[in-house]
Amino acid sequence: MISVIVTAFKESNSIKKAISSLIPQMPTDSELLVSAPDDETLNAAKELQKKYNKIILIKDLGIGKSAALNLAVSRAKGEIFILTDGDVHVGDNALKHLLEYFKEKDIGAVSGNPVSLNSREDKYGFWSYILTRVAHKRRKEALKLGMRFFCSGYFFAIRRELFPFLPEELLSEDGFISHSVYEKGYKIRYADRAFVYVKYPANFSDWIKQKRRSAGGYNQLKKILGVEIRSFRKEVLGIFDLFEYPSNFKEFFWLINLFFARIYLWGSIYRNVNMRKKKREELWERVESTK
């Protein structure tokens, strides 16, 4: 049995699409849990619950994704959890592509492949295109070389017995969970055909909010786990990989903009020496243009 867990917050406009992309792919003996703190999201999901009896609604306390996941996992019955968000939707056969890897006993988790919904004709859409494709390339390379890589929090699967209890202050649940899988002696695989479609930030203010949160999350993990997963130094080492993506002068110009944006991002993080000490609610800001 599998349990699909969808965490959401104020996603009444997208939760139906998220659920509707998953339900047709789910085995008969499976369940879909929607965890959200707000009535608007739960009421929207409830409309589909009338049609699909495998949907279970959970009202969480609204204190973050980690707490919502802990609660949902405690109520889930499946041997494998598939985790995703209420503001994304998955592609055809995405669940099948994730689940097929669990035939191997040493596979603990499997990551899906995020694809940007933003237009490449826009600067921020081009940025999201580059960053998702670079992440895809690096997962493939890491897999080939036998190196560690982390699951995408937008869409991944994990064995029930490997799911760790998540500290409520976590900003990067996917990083924490992935590290835990490796530490327990299991491997992570990458299902590159398990597409999950994501809307990324469409303006600089929202881009900075999202990236500060994710980068702040990795700084936080360095404090909690004692390992450096992502840093400005590591980004610089891979900078030349990005030059293969621009196809015209406009995109090349946008790429240069991205370099300066990342320098500004990491500079603001390193200037704020207390960032890794901040709590989740101090760093988490809703990114409206992704909704």
Backbone torsions as a table, in degrees:
resi	resn	phi	psi	omega
1	MET	NA	143.3	175.8
2	ILE	-118.0	151.9	174.4
3	SER	-121.1	119.5	174.7
4	VAL	-93.4	124.9	-176.9
5	ILE	-116.0	119.9	179.4
6	VAL	-112.4	115.4	176.1
7	THR	-98.2	141.0	-175.1
8	ALA	-152.6	159.4	174.9
9	PHE	-152.1	115.3	-177.6
10	LYS	54.0	50.0	-179.1
11	GLU	-116.2	36.3	-177.0
12	SER	-62.6	-25.4	-178.8
13	ASN	-81.6	-17.6	-174.6
14	SER	-122.5	-13.5	-173.2
15	ILE	-62.9	-35.1	-179.9
16	LYS	-64.4	-41.2	179.2
17	LYS	-67.1	-39.3	177.9
18	ALA	-59.7	-48.8	-178.7
19	ILE	-66.8	-44.1	-176.3
20	SER	-65.3	-25.2	177.3
21	SER	-78.0	-21.6	-176.2
22	LEU	-93.1	-45.1	-171.4
23	ILE	-52.5	-48.6	-177.4
24	PRO	-62.2	-20.1	-177.0
25	GLN	-92.7	-9.7	-172.4
26	MET	-82.6	138.8	175.5
27	PRO	-61.1	160.9	-178.7
28	THR	-58.7	-45.8	-178.8
29	ASP	-89.3	64.8	179.9
30	SER	-142.5	170.9	-179.4
31	GLU	-140.2	153.3	176.9
32	LEU	-125.1	117.7	-179.4
33	LEU	-104.3	128.0	175.5
34	VAL	-109.0	118.4	179.6
35	SER	-112.4	121.8	-179.4
36	ALA	-153.1	150.4	179.5
37	PRO	-91.1	-15.4	-172.9
38	ASP	-104.9	143.0	-177.3
39	ASP	-66.3	-32.3	-177.8
40	GLU	-60.2	-47.0	179.1
41	THR	-65.5	-45.3	-178.2
42	LEU	-65.9	-36.8	178.5
43	ASN	-67.3	-37.9	176.9
44	ALA	-64.7	-41.8	178.3
45	ALA	-68.2	-31.1	-179.1
46	LYS	-63.9	-29.9	177.7
47	GLU	-61.7	-35.4	177.6
48	LEU	-81.1	-24.9	179.2
49	GLN	-61.0	-30.9	178.8
50	LYS	-64.8	-28.4	-178.1
51	LYS	-92.0	-35.4	-177.4
52	TYR	-120.0	110.2	-175.4
53	ASN	-76.4	-3.6	179.7
54	LYS	-86.1	0.2	179.2
55	ILE	-85.9	129.2	178.0
56	ILE	-118.6	128.5	-178.5
57	LEU	-102.4	134.4	179.9
58	ILE	-128.0	126.1	174.8
59	LYS	-95.4	108.6	-179.8
60	ASP	-86.9	179.7	-172.2
61	LEU	-85.6	-3.7	178.8
62	GLY	71.5	32.3	-179.3
63	ILE	-112.7	22.8	174.8
64	GLY	119.6	163.8	-176.7
65	LYS	-66.2	-37.0	-179.4
66	SER	-59.9	-47.8	179.9
67	ALA	-64.4	-38.0	178.6
68	ALA	-64.1	-41.1	178.8
69	LEU	-67.1	-43.2	178.0
70	ASN	-57.1	-42.9	-179.4
71	LEU	-67.0	-47.0	-178.6
72	ALA	-63.2	-42.0	179.8
73	VAL	-63.1	-36.4	-179.7
74	SER	-66.1	-21.9	-179.4
75	ARG	-102.7	-12.7	-178.0
76	ALA	-75.2	149.6	-176.9
77	LYS	-109.9	-9.5	-173.5
78	GLY	-72.7	158.7	175.0
79	GLU	-85.5	-22.0	175.9
80	ILE	-127.8	132.3	176.8
81	PHE	-101.1	134.4	170.8
82	ILE	-112.5	119.3	-172.9
83	LEU	-109.2	134.0	178.0
84	THR	-155.6	-178.5	-174.8
85	ASP	-116.2	161.9	-177.8
86	GLY	-81.6	-3.9	179.8
87	ASP	-112.5	18.1	175.5
88	VAL	-130.1	169.4	172.4
89	HIS	-142.1	153.1	-174.2
90	VAL	-99.8	160.4	180.0
91	GLY	-85.4	174.7	179.1
92	ASP	-60.0	137.2	176.9
93	ASN	62.4	17.1	-177.9
94	ALA	-62.1	-42.1	179.7
95	LEU	-64.4	-41.6	178.8
96	LYS	-58.2	-44.1	-178.1
97	HIS	-66.5	-33.3	176.2
98	LEU	-70.3	-47.5	-169.6
99	LEU	-72.3	-26.1	-174.9
100	GLU	-63.4	-23.5	-179.1
101	TYR	-74.5	-20.4	-175.9
102	PHE	-76.0	1.3	171.5
103	LYS	-66.0	-25.3	177.6
104	GLU	-86.8	126.7	-173.5
105	LYS	-64.4	-27.1	-175.3
106	ASP	-91.9	4.4	178.0
107	ILE	-90.2	119.7	-177.4
108	GLY	-97.6	-30.1	-178.1
109	ALA	-152.5	157.0	-180.0
110	VAL	-138.0	129.4	-179.7
111	SER	-95.1	141.9	170.6
112	GLY	-83.4	-178.0	-174.1
113	ASN	-119.1	102.7	179.2
114	PRO	-68.1	136.0	178.1
115	VAL	-125.2	132.4	-178.4
116	SER	-74.4	134.9	174.0
117	LEU	-88.6	-11.7	-177.6
118	ASN	-71.1	150.7	179.8
119	SER	-73.2	134.0	177.7
120	ARG	-69.7	-14.5	179.7
121	GLU	-75.6	-8.6	179.0
122	ASP	-107.4	146.7	-177.2
123	LYS	-57.1	-47.2	-176.8
124	TYR	-72.3	-29.7	173.2
125	GLY	-66.6	-39.7	177.1
126	PHE	-64.7	-41.0	176.5
127	TRP	-58.7	-45.3	-179.1
128	SER	-66.3	-36.3	177.1
129	TYR	-61.3	-48.8	-179.5
130	ILE	-61.0	-49.4	-173.6
131	LEU	-67.6	-35.1	177.0
132	THR	-71.6	-37.6	179.5
133	ARG	-70.9	-35.8	176.3
134	VAL	-65.5	-42.6	177.6
135	ALA	-60.8	-41.6	177.4
136	HIS	-60.1	-47.8	-178.7
137	LYS	-62.1	-41.7	-176.8
138	ARG	-71.9	-33.1	174.8
139	ARG	-64.8	-42.7	179.5
140	LYS	-62.9	-43.0	179.8
141	GLU	-66.3	-42.4	179.2
142	ALA	-62.2	-41.4	179.1
143	LEU	-62.3	-43.3	-179.3
144	LYS	-64.6	-37.0	-176.7
145	LEU	-90.6	-1.8	-179.1
146	GLY	73.8	25.3	-179.6
147	MET	-96.2	161.9	178.5
148	ARG	-74.1	143.0	168.7
149	PHE	-146.2	161.0	-173.9
150	PHE	-106.1	151.1	176.8
151	CYS	-67.8	153.0	171.6
152	SER	-84.3	127.5	179.9
153	GLY	-65.5	-14.0	179.0
154	TYR	-69.4	-29.5	-175.9
155	PHE	-169.2	110.2	174.9
156	PHE	-158.0	167.0	-178.8
157	ALA	-125.1	150.7	-178.8
158	ILE	-150.2	147.1	175.6
159	ARG	-67.7	140.6	-177.0
160	ARG	-54.0	-45.8	-174.0
161	GLU	-68.7	-12.1	-178.5
162	LEU	-98.9	-8.6	-176.9
163	PHE	-71.2	121.4	-177.3
164	PRO	-86.3	158.1	170.6
165	PHE	-70.4	131.5	-173.6
166	LEU	-99.2	126.2	173.4
167	PRO	-59.6	137.7	-174.7
168	GLU	-63.6	-25.5	-176.2
169	GLU	-82.8	-1.5	-176.9
170	LEU	-58.3	138.9	173.3
171	LEU	-104.0	-24.7	-177.8
172	SER	-122.8	78.9	-178.6
173	GLU	-63.5	-39.0	-178.7
174	ASP	-63.3	-38.9	177.8
175	GLY	-65.9	-43.9	-179.7
176	PHE	-63.6	-46.1	-178.9
177	ILE	-64.6	-44.7	-179.3
178	SER	-61.2	-44.9	178.6
179	HIS	-59.7	-41.5	-179.8
180	SER	-62.5	-39.5	178.3
181	VAL	-60.1	-46.6	179.6
182	TYR	-64.5	-41.2	-177.7
183	GLU	-65.7	-23.1	177.8
184	LYS	-89.5	6.6	173.4
185	GLY	88.1	14.5	-180.0
186	TYR	-104.5	166.2	179.5
187	LYS	-106.1	159.6	173.8
188	ILE	-117.1	136.3	177.6
189	ARG	-113.0	163.5	-178.4
190	TYR	-119.1	113.1	177.4
191	ALA	-91.6	89.2	-172.3
192	ASP	-71.2	-10.3	175.6
193	ARG	-98.3	0.3	176.3
194	ALA	-89.7	81.2	-172.6
195	PHE	-78.5	140.3	170.5
196	VAL	-128.8	128.3	-172.6
197	TYR	-97.4	125.5	-169.6
198	VAL	-126.4	136.3	172.0
199	LYS	-94.5	121.9	-176.6
200	TYR	-99.3	168.8	-178.0
201	PRO	-55.7	144.5	-176.2
202	ALA	-113.7	8.2	176.0
203	ASN	-151.6	164.9	-172.7
204	PHE	-67.7	-38.4	-180.0
205	SER	-58.7	-47.0	179.5
206	ASP	-69.9	-35.3	178.5
207	TRP	-60.8	-45.3	179.3
208	ILE	-64.8	-42.1	178.1
209	LYS	-56.5	-49.1	-176.9
210	GLN	-66.7	-44.1	-175.6
211	LYS	-72.9	-33.9	175.1
212	ARG	-62.6	-38.7	-179.9
213	ARG	-66.0	-46.3	-178.5
214	SER	-68.5	-44.1	178.2
215	ALA	-66.1	-39.7	175.2
216	GLY	-60.5	-34.5	178.0
217	GLY	-65.0	-40.0	179.6
218	TYR	-72.6	-32.3	172.5
219	ASN	-65.0	-38.9	177.7
220	GLN	-63.3	-41.6	178.7
221	LEU	-63.7	-35.0	177.4
222	LYS	-61.1	-37.8	178.3
223	LYS	-70.7	-43.7	-175.5
224	ILE	-74.5	-44.1	-172.3
225	LEU	-100.6	-18.7	-180.0
226	GLY	78.4	19.6	179.1
227	VAL	-127.8	142.8	177.9
228	GLU	-93.7	115.0	-176.6
229	ILE	-98.3	-44.4	-179.3
230	ARG	-138.4	139.7	178.8
231	SER	-155.9	167.2	177.2
232	PHE	-62.4	-38.1	179.4
233	ARG	-59.6	-44.7	-180.0
234	LYS	-66.5	-36.0	177.7
235	GLU	-63.9	-43.2	-177.9
236	VAL	-62.2	-37.2	-179.0
237	LEU	-62.6	-26.1	-178.5
238	GLY	-105.6	16.6	-171.8
239	ILE	-65.1	-33.8	-175.7
240	PHE	-71.0	-18.4	177.0
241	ASP	-62.2	-26.1	-173.8
242	LEU	-75.3	-20.1	-174.2
243	PHE	-73.5	-8.7	178.9
244	GLU	-81.7	-9.5	-172.6
245	TYR	-91.8	-36.7	179.6
246	PRO	-62.6	136.6	180.0
247	SER	-112.3	-2.4	177.6
248	ASN	-157.0	176.4	-176.1
249	PHE	-63.0	-39.4	-179.8
250	LYS	-59.3	-45.4	-179.8
251	GLU	-69.2	-33.7	176.0
252	PHE	-63.4	-41.6	178.0
253	PHE	-63.0	-42.1	177.7
254	TRP	-64.0	-34.4	178.1
255	LEU	-64.5	-42.7	177.1
256	ILE	-61.8	-40.8	175.0
257	ASN	-56.5	-41.2	-179.3
258	LEU	-64.2	-39.3	177.5
259	PHE	-57.7	-48.0	-179.1
260	PHE	-67.0	-35.1	178.0
261	ALA	-64.0	-41.0	179.6
262	ARG	-68.9	-37.0	176.1
263	ILE	-62.4	-44.7	178.1
264	TYR	-61.5	-42.6	-179.9
265	LEU	-60.0	-53.7	-177.6
266	TRP	-68.0	-33.3	176.0
267	GLY	-61.9	-42.4	179.8
268	SER	-67.0	-33.0	178.9
269	ILE	-70.0	-46.8	-177.9
270	TYR	-71.0	-28.6	175.9
271	ARG	-68.0	-34.5	-180.0
272	ASN	-88.6	84.3	-174.0
273	VAL	-65.0	-17.1	-178.7
274	ASN	-93.5	4.2	-175.7
275	MET	-58.6	-41.5	-176.6
276	ARG	-72.5	-9.8	176.5
277	LYS	-95.5	-10.6	-176.1
278	LYS	-72.1	151.5	178.9
279	LYS	-81.5	163.6	-178.7
280	ARG	-54.6	-45.3	-175.0
281	GLU	-69.4	-17.4	177.4
282	GLU	-81.9	-24.8	-178.0
283	LEU	-104.2	-21.9	-176.3
284	TRP	-82.4	120.2	174.1
285	GLU	-128.9	134.9	-178.7
286	ARG	-64.7	133.2	-178.5
287	VAL	-103.2	95.2	-169.0
288	GLU	-66.0	-34.2	-174.9
289	SER	-73.8	-6.3	176.5
290	THR	-91.9	-1.3	-174.5
291	LYS	-96.8	NA	NA
